[in-house]
């Protein structure tokens, strides 16, 4: 996996975590939009994490850990949303 350097600041990390959906009691079309948005965010975060891993050649770099934490939050939100469907 070829990678370019990616630097994530804590403010970006906080923003990505905070934008997850807070209400799951929404209409089906709203849930579908939220699900699609989360799927895209998860995909983009995985790409970022792969790039950072390739760049640093280290799974425990601070950037990888931050992205991994955000990815975990997004996957958890996605699974909760899917369970409500």
Buried (B, 14 or more C-beta within 10 A) or exposed (E): EEBEEBEBEEEEBEEBBEEBBEEBEBEEEEBEEBBEBBEEBBEEBBBBBBBBBEBBEEEEBEBBBBBBEBBEBBBEBBEEBEEEE
